[in-house]
């Protein structure tokens, strides 16, 4: 394992720890145990998504020989499965918590869960010798952590919004589909080596994510 791989694995841990530390500093008397449990459940979400990838490998679905296979693998096996398991933790563990009140809480819990899942995925990538042969290996592992934050903001905003306005099903599905799509697009751009498209998509998604954060803060203040 080289230095770049170690740094890439550390990024999700640093982001999660920093976020939990900020929450603890801002609310010194608050209980952060639910955030820690969210991280632990996020690890299980990552393991579950790895199991789906294992099944896909056994069925040779990861032999990306044409555009159809790349699309299916990126949007369903990777983006769909990973975001689905993170969604389960966010929706059925975090959302029912009394401390979870709206979009801001949704984004916070979603990022924690996403970073735990990213941590597990990155370890699996760095321990797989075949991954290093891929042209996009290093660009991918160095961006997964930050990309995971953006996916989490999309999902967390909508799921949190659903609790704030008592419209959980529609908003939850919107958050899941949005996160799965942009995650799938992220991987699709690597598989097809469409880096220009990936850069444009990343900029647009970052702008939207920043807008969601601003809207989440305003919504939370109104609660």
Secondary structure, DSSP 8 states (H G I E B T S, - for coil): --HHHHHHHHHHHHHHHHHHHHHHHHTTTS--HHHHHHHHHHHHHHHHHHHHHHHHHHTTTT---SHHHHHHIIIIIIIIHHHHHHHHHIIIIITTSTT--SHHHHHHHHHHHHHHHHHHHHHHHHT-GGGGGSTTHHHHHHHHHHHHHHHHHHHHHHHHHHHHTT-HHHHHHHHHHHHHHHHHHHHHHHHTT-HHHHHHHHHHHHHHHHHHHHHHHHHHHH-
